[in-house]
């Protein structure tokens, strides 16, 4: 039985990156291939790829999902939109001294009202919110919300975060956390990779705030994953088939890209289309699509650390993380990157 303690490690708090590197490609890159570990710069990535390889990126865009306001009683509330269901309806985390009850009205940003209609989510962790007739969550969050930085980043979002906590290819709004492996790429690197004959393909997975939720059970087999929406275009399915046919490697840029691809291939064949995924990848999982993974360093005891342990091998990841701590790599969303080979 695998327990959550099998995925723990000691992380000095000063290694948690609070700001991005001066330049996107200026971060470090740890190449991990079994027992071999190579310390590089992210700018070296093209030297590790070959013509005919395929990079698959997540083009989701982070919405301004954090809103502050108050209840009718005057009590302060903080709302983090988890998902905009449609123009008038959203699911959200709500922090308040006392949880709002169904029927309660919240005044947000001193600009608009929402009604709490009930609870939602696998464990009731979200509040269902409704706008009055004619309201539009997409417009209101963009106009009045704030960028939702991860809980371990200690400063409020500033102008630098507005640009650097989005990928340069962010197109489809809907995420409340960035697909952080993609943050290391700039337009010049994308162009250089194309010139080198390295193909690029796209999918969309809207990252939810659940990605930061701790695993609250000891036996990880009992953990229930949060749900996230994804869509894979037929062009990406075709690009993966073409890469396979020419002997190229499929490289997922980020765990979000990997989760979408593996979710869409659960039948054994990769299928295009839109769906929800609650896939929980742990050691023993058989990967169907992805050959290599570009990823950041993940939180102790997290589902993403379990995922990379499944991909590269638990002992390999344990050793790589110990090396990264010893060599003072920067961790989490604004931190450094790894290129992992599938075990």
CORDAGI-V724229 format. One record per residue. N is the residue number from 1. RES is the residue in one small letter. BURIAL is # if it has 24 or more other C-alpha atoms within 12 Angstrom, else .. D_CENTER is the distance of its C-alpha to the mean C-alpha in Angstrom with 2 decimals. Layout:
n:N res:RES burial:BURIAL d_center:D_CENTER
n:N res:RES burial:BURIAL d_center:D_CENTER
This chain:
n:1 res:x burial:. d_center:27.00
n:2 res:x burial:. d_center:23.73
n:3 res:x burial:. d_center:23.12
n:4 res:x burial:# d_center:20.33
n:5 res:x burial:. d_center:22.59
n:6 res:x burial:# d_center:22.32
n:7 res:x burial:# d_center:18.84
n:8 res:x burial:# d_center:19.99
n:9 res:x burial:# d_center:20.80
n:10 res:x burial:. d_center:22.42
n:11 res:x burial:# d_center:20.45
n:12 res:x burial:. d_center:22.65
n:13 res:x burial:. d_center:21.14
n:14 res:x burial:. d_center:22.18
n:15 res:x burial:# d_center:19.67
n:16 res:x burial:# d_center:16.71
n:17 res:x burial:# d_center:16.21
n:18 res:x burial:# d_center:17.06
n:19 res:x burial:# d_center:17.26
n:20 res:x burial:# d_center:16.14
n:21 res:x burial:# d_center:18.70
n:22 res:x burial:. d_center:21.56
n:23 res:x burial:# d_center:20.50
n:24 res:x burial:# d_center:17.18
n:25 res:x burial:# d_center:18.75
n:26 res:x burial:# d_center:20.50
n:27 res:x burial:# d_center:18.10
n:28 res:x burial:# d_center:19.27
n:29 res:x burial:# d_center:18.40
n:30 res:x burial:# d_center:19.36
n:31 res:x burial:# d_center:20.43
n:32 res:x burial:# d_center:20.77
n:33 res:x burial:# d_center:23.17
n:34 res:x burial:. d_center:24.58
n:35 res:x burial:. d_center:26.81
n:36 res:x burial:. d_center:26.62
n:37 res:x burial:# d_center:24.50
n:38 res:x burial:# d_center:24.81
n:39 res:x burial:# d_center:24.00
n:40 res:x burial:# d_center:23.28
n:41 res:x burial:# d_center:21.91
n:42 res:x burial:# d_center:18.98
n:43 res:x burial:# d_center:21.79
n:44 res:x burial:# d_center:23.27
n:45 res:x burial:# d_center:20.62
n:46 res:x burial:# d_center:23.06
n:47 res:x burial:. d_center:25.64
n:48 res:x burial:# d_center:23.54
n:49 res:x burial:# d_center:23.19
n:50 res:x burial:# d_center:26.08
n:51 res:x burial:# d_center:27.33
n:52 res:x burial:# d_center:26.31
n:53 res:x burial:# d_center:22.86
n:54 res:x burial:# d_center:20.00
n:55 res:x burial:# d_center:16.58
n:56 res:x burial:# d_center:14.08
n:57 res:x burial:# d_center:11.58
n:58 res:x burial:# d_center:9.08
n:59 res:x burial:# d_center:11.13
n:60 res:x burial:# d_center:9.50
n:61 res:x burial:# d_center:10.86
n:62 res:x burial:# d_center:10.15
n:63 res:x burial:# d_center:13.28
n:64 res:x burial:# d_center:15.63
n:65 res:x burial:# d_center:14.95
n:66 res:x burial:# d_center:16.88
n:67 res:x burial:# d_center:20.60
n:68 res:x burial:# d_center:23.58
n:69 res:x burial:# d_center:26.83
n:70 res:x burial:# d_center:29.46
n:71 res:x burial:# d_center:31.07
n:72 res:x burial:. d_center:34.57
n:73 res:x burial:. d_center:35.91
n:74 res:x burial:. d_center:34.53
n:75 res:x burial:. d_center:31.92
n:76 res:x burial:# d_center:28.79
n:77 res:x burial:# d_center:25.42
n:78 res:x burial:# d_center:21.84
n:79 res:x burial:# d_center:19.72
n:80 res:x burial:# d_center:15.93
n:81 res:x burial:# d_center:15.44
n:82 res:x burial:# d_center:13.00
n:83 res:x burial:# d_center:14.15
n:84 res:x burial:# d_center:17.01
n:85 res:x burial:. d_center:19.07
n:86 res:x burial:. d_center:21.74
n:87 res:x burial:. d_center:23.54
n:88 res:x burial:# d_center:25.21
n:89 res:x burial:# d_center:22.92
n:90 res:x burial:# d_center:19.64
n:91 res:x burial:# d_center:18.11
n:92 res:x burial:# d_center:17.42
n:93 res:x burial:# d_center:17.54
n:94 res:x burial:# d_center:20.89
n:95 res:x burial:# d_center:22.19
n:96 res:x burial:. d_center:25.97
n:97 res:x burial:. d_center:28.99
n:98 res:x burial:. d_center:29.76
n:99 res:x burial:# d_center:27.48
n:100 res:x burial:# d_center:28.62
n:101 res:x burial:. d_center:30.56
n:102 res:x burial:. d_center:30.57
n:103 res:x burial:. d_center:32.54
n:104 res:x burial:. d_center:31.65
n:105 res:x burial:# d_center:31.13
n:106 res:x burial:# d_center:28.68
n:107 res:x burial:# d_center:29.48
n:108 res:x burial:# d_center:26.39
n:109 res:x burial:# d_center:26.65
n:110 res:x burial:. d_center:30.41
n:111 res:x burial:. d_center:29.85
n:112 res:x burial:# d_center:29.26
n:113 res:x burial:# d_center:29.57
n:114 res:x burial:# d_center:27.46
n:115 res:x burial:# d_center:28.85
n:116 res:x burial:# d_center:27.23
n:117 res:x burial:# d_center:28.12
n:118 res:x burial:# d_center:26.86
n:119 res:x burial:# d_center:24.09
n:120 res:x burial:. d_center:21.37
n:121 res:x burial:# d_center:18.68
n:122 res:x burial:. d_center:19.47
n:123 res:x burial:. d_center:21.02
n:124 res:x burial:. d_center:21.85
n:125 res:x burial:. d_center:19.13
n:126 res:x burial:# d_center:18.83
n:127 res:x burial:# d_center:21.68
n:128 res:x burial:# d_center:22.66
n:129 res:x burial:# d_center:23.73
n:130 res:x burial:# d_center:26.20
n:131 res:x burial:# d_center:27.55
n:132 res:x burial:. d_center:31.24
n:133 res:x burial:. d_center:32.52
n:134 res:x burial:. d_center:31.47
n:135 res:x burial:. d_center:28.37
n:136 res:x burial:# d_center:25.11
n:137 res:x burial:# d_center:21.80
n:138 res:x burial:# d_center:20.28
n:139 res:x burial:. d_center:23.17
n:140 res:x burial:# d_center:23.48
n:141 res:x burial:# d_center:19.97
n:142 res:x burial:# d_center:20.17
n:143 res:x burial:. d_center:23.66
n:144 res:x burial:# d_center:23.41
n:145 res:x burial:# d_center:19.88
n:146 res:x burial:# d_center:18.13
n:147 res:x burial:# d_center:14.75
n:148 res:x burial:# d_center:12.71
n:149 res:x burial:# d_center:12.00
n:150 res:x burial:# d_center:10.60
n:151 res:x burial:. d_center:13.64
n:152 res:x burial:. d_center:14.53
n:153 res:x burial:# d_center:15.14
n:154 res:x burial:. d_center:18.72
n:155 res:x burial:. d_center:19.73
n:156 res:x burial:. d_center:19.51
n:157 res:x burial:# d_center:17.73
n:158 res:x burial:. d_center:20.33
n:159 res:x burial:. d_center:21.12
n:160 res:x burial:. d_center:19.47
n:161 res:x burial:# d_center:16.08
n:162 res:x burial:# d_center:16.68
n:163 res:x burial:. d_center:16.62
n:164 res:x burial:# d_center:14.66
n:165 res:x burial:# d_center:11.44
n:166 res:x burial:# d_center:11.40
n:167 res:x burial:# d_center:11.58
n:168 res:x burial:# d_center:15.23
n:169 res:x burial:# d_center:14.63
n:170 res:x burial:# d_center:12.73
n:171 res:x burial:. d_center:15.03
n:172 res:x burial:# d_center:14.05
n:173 res:x burial:# d_center:13.61
n:174 res:x burial:# d_center:11.88
n:175 res:x burial:# d_center:8.40
n:176 res:x burial:# d_center:8.80
n:177 res:x burial:# d_center:5.87
n:178 res:x burial:# d_center:5.41
n:179 res:x burial:# d_center:3.98
n:180 res:x burial:# d_center:6.18
n:181 res:x burial:# d_center:8.32
n:182 res:x burial:# d_center:9.61
n:183 res:x burial:# d_center:10.92
n:184 res:x burial:# d_center:13.73
n:185 res:x burial:# d_center:15.33
n:186 res:x burial:# d_center:18.14
n:187 res:x burial:. d_center:20.50
n:188 res:x burial:. d_center:23.16
n:189 res:x burial:# d_center:21.15
n:190 res:x burial:# d_center:20.08
n:191 res:x burial:. d_center:23.79
n:192 res:x burial:. d_center:25.00
n:193 res:x burial:# d_center:22.95
n:194 res:x burial:. d_center:24.42
n:195 res:x burial:. d_center:27.83
n:196 res:x burial:. d_center:27.47
n:197 res:x burial:. d_center:27.11
n:198 res:x burial:# d_center:23.45
n:199 res:x burial:# d_center:22.19
n:200 res:x burial:# d_center:18.98
n:201 res:x burial:# d_center:17.48
n:202 res:x burial:# d_center:14.87
n:203 res:x burial:# d_center:12.99
n:204 res:x burial:# d_center:11.00
n:205 res:x burial:# d_center:8.32
n:206 res:x burial:# d_center:7.96
n:207 res:x burial:# d_center:4.98
n:208 res:x burial:# d_center:7.54
n:209 res:x burial:# d_center:8.90
n:210 res:x burial:# d_center:9.70
n:211 res:x burial:# d_center:6.73
n:212 res:x burial:# d_center:9.21
n:213 res:x burial:. d_center:12.22
n:214 res:x burial:# d_center:14.60
n:215 res:x burial:# d_center:16.31
n:216 res:x burial:. d_center:19.71
n:217 res:x burial:. d_center:21.81
n:218 res:x burial:. d_center:23.59
n:219 res:x burial:. d_center:23.69
n:220 res:x burial:# d_center:20.15
n:221 res:x burial:. d_center:21.68
n:222 res:x burial:. d_center:22.14
n:223 res:x burial:# d_center:18.52
n:224 res:x burial:. d_center:17.33
n:225 res:x burial:# d_center:13.69
n:226 res:x burial:# d_center:12.40
n:227 res:x burial:# d_center:12.51
n:228 res:x burial:# d_center:10.20
n:229 res:x burial:# d_center:11.93
n:230 res:x burial:# d_center:11.92
n:231 res:x burial:# d_center:14.73
n:232 res:x burial:# d_center:16.09
n:233 res:x burial:# d_center:19.18
n:234 res:x burial:. d_center:22.34
n:235 res:x burial:. d_center:22.42
n:236 res:x burial:# d_center:19.37
n:237 res:x burial:# d_center:21.07
n:238 res:x burial:. d_center:24.22
n:239 res:x burial:# d_center:22.73
n:240 res:x burial:# d_center:21.51
n:241 res:x burial:# d_center:24.99
n:242 res:x burial:. d_center:26.63
n:243 res:x burial:# d_center:24.78
n:244 res:x burial:. d_center:25.89
n:245 res:x burial:. d_center:29.39
n:246 res:x burial:. d_center:29.81
n:247 res:x burial:. d_center:28.51
n:248 res:x burial:# d_center:25.33
n:249 res:x burial:# d_center:22.16
n:250 res:x burial:# d_center:18.89
n:251 res:x burial:# d_center:16.11
n:252 res:x burial:# d_center:12.46
n:253 res:x burial:# d_center:10.54
n:254 res:x burial:# d_center:7.34
n:255 res:x burial:# d_center:6.74
n:256 res:x burial:# d_center:5.30
n:257 res:x burial:# d_center:8.67
n:258 res:x burial:# d_center:10.42
n:259 res:x burial:# d_center:9.81
n:260 res:x burial:# d_center:11.03
n:261 res:x burial:# d_center:13.89
n:262 res:x burial:# d_center:14.99
n:263 res:x burial:# d_center:14.97
n:264 res:x burial:# d_center:17.11
n:265 res:x burial:# d_center:19.43
n:266 res:x burial:. d_center:20.34
n:267 res:x burial:. d_center:23.83
n:268 res:x burial:. d_center:24.30
n:269 res:x burial:. d_center:24.02
n:270 res:x burial:# d_center:21.03
n:271 res:x burial:# d_center:21.44
n:272 res:x burial:# d_center:20.46
n:273 res:x burial:. d_center:19.75
n:274 res:x burial:. d_center:17.59
n:275 res:x burial:# d_center:16.76
n:276 res:x burial:# d_center:14.87
n:277 res:x burial:# d_center:13.28
n:278 res:x burial:# d_center:13.63
n:279 res:x burial:# d_center:13.75
n:280 res:x burial:# d_center:13.97
n:281 res:x burial:# d_center:14.46
n:282 res:x burial:# d_center:16.90
n:283 res:x burial:# d_center:19.71
n:284 res:x burial:. d_center:22.16
n:285 res:x burial:. d_center:19.82
n:286 res:x burial:. d_center:21.25
n:287 res:x burial:# d_center:18.95
n:288 res:x burial:# d_center:20.36
n:289 res:x burial:# d_center:18.66
n:290 res:x burial:# d_center:16.79
n:291 res:x burial:# d_center:19.08
n:292 res:x burial:# d_center:17.08
n:293 res:x burial:# d_center:13.54
n:294 res:x burial:# d_center:12.38
n:295 res:x burial:# d_center:9.90
n:296 res:x burial:# d_center:10.06
n:297 res:x burial:# d_center:11.89
n:298 res:x burial:# d_center:10.61
n:299 res:x burial:# d_center:12.45
n:300 res:x burial:# d_center:15.76
n:301 res:x burial:# d_center:16.19
n:302 res:x burial:# d_center:12.51
n:303 res:x burial:# d_center:11.51
n:304 res:x burial:# d_center:9.27
n:305 res:x burial:# d_center:12.54
n:306 res:x burial:# d_center:14.39
n:307 res:x burial:# d_center:12.52
n:308 res:x burial:# d_center:13.35
n:309 res:x burial:# d_center:16.75
n:310 res:x burial:# d_center:17.34
n:311 res:x burial:# d_center:16.64
n:312 res:x burial:# d_center:18.68
n:313 res:x burial:# d_center:20.86
n:314 res:x burial:# d_center:20.83
n:315 res:x burial:. d_center:23.70
n:316 res:x burial:# d_center:22.25
n:317 res:x burial:# d_center:19.02
n:318 res:x burial:# d_center:21.28
n:319 res:x burial:# d_center:23.47
n:320 res:x burial:# d_center:20.83
n:321 res:x burial:# d_center:19.33
n:322 res:x burial:. d_center:22.94
n:323 res:x burial:# d_center:23.65
n:324 res:x burial:# d_center:20.73
n:325 res:x burial:# d_center:21.96
n:326 res:x burial:. d_center:25.52
n:327 res:x burial:. d_center:24.81
n:328 res:x burial:. d_center:22.98
n:329 res:x burial:# d_center:19.65
n:330 res:x burial:# d_center:17.25
n:331 res:x burial:# d_center:14.31
n:332 res:x burial:# d_center:10.75
n:333 res:x burial:# d_center:8.88
n:334 res:x burial:# d_center:12.24
n:335 res:x burial:# d_center:13.61
n:336 res:x burial:# d_center:14.84
n:337 res:x burial:# d_center:13.70
n:338 res:x burial:# d_center:15.02
n:339 res:x burial:# d_center:16.34
n:340 res:x burial:# d_center:16.93
n:341 res:x burial:# d_center:19.71
n:342 res:x burial:# d_center:19.79
n:343 res:x burial:# d_center:22.44
